[in-house]
Amino acid sequence: MENNDTKRTQNLRASIYLTISLFFAAQCILFSAFAIPGGFLARYGQLFLALSAGFHVLLLVMLLLFLDDFIIESTGKKLDRVNLANLITLSRVSTLPTLLVLVLAARDYRIRIPLLVLVVLVFLTDFLDGRISRKTNQVTRVGRMMDSASDYTLLVVLSIIFQYYSIIPKWFFVLVLARLGIQTVLIGVLILVRKRIEPKSTMMGKVTVASIMVLYSVEIANMAVLHLPPFIMSSAEWIVAIIVVIGIFDKIVSFFDALRPGPPAA
């Protein structure tokens, strides 16, 4: 039994190494597909390599630290390789440094329309991996942690960039960061109290993240091709802001629910 578990762990490690290596190579190809025709490979190539390589090394280390969480939650089955749902989640996580550099380059180079397509595809993977994991019974602990972390990391990266380029108003930027900051603090408190935190999503939390992602997609589309009247974009921002505020209260309620002691053992 011990030999089987050791072999499973070895196979899982090998799968993680291979997966991260392939995703890093894929991001290099993706960036080159934008940078070479766009003419900014020399200007942004080193920045991309440094960010992407460092990020993928960090991602590799984190996955190796959470080997015990590659478990199908409904059955308790331990995985010996990265499953399909986790691959889709990792594809979104892996794209973050590429997306960051491309958005920076988009100010001076004509890549906004293909960049818009890429952002939309990245957002779509958020819905795709969850659907696949539930339909194929592949929901894992590590998958839920990665899914949640990738959503918020993507929102932080885009929020900073959008504010830098004045795509979103400063008050909205502060509100989004406040929402993410409050959640980070609440999770930290739960970790201190419970020693371990199981990632749990509420419906309002999902709606909040999805609404921000949709708004950011529309903001990019508006910048690139739509050119909607300012009052329409302003109205959309206020609607999403209201959803974010409701989401903050929802997170606080969820936090206090999580602090309640569970039922006594039989």
Secondary structure, DSSP 8 states (H G I E B T S, - for coil): -HHHHHHHHHHHHHHHHHHHHHHHHHHHHHHHHHHHHHT-HHHHHHHHHHHHHHHHHHHHHHHHHTGGG-BBTTT--B-SS--HHHHHHHHHHHHHHHHHHHHHHTTTSS-HHHHHHHHHHHHHHHHHHHHHHHHTT--BHHHHHHHHHHHHHHHHHHHHHHHHTTSS-HHHHHHHHHHHHHHHHHHHHHHHHHSS------HHHHHHHHHHHHHHHHHHHIIIII---HHHHHHHHHHHHHHHHHHHHHHHHHHHHHHS------
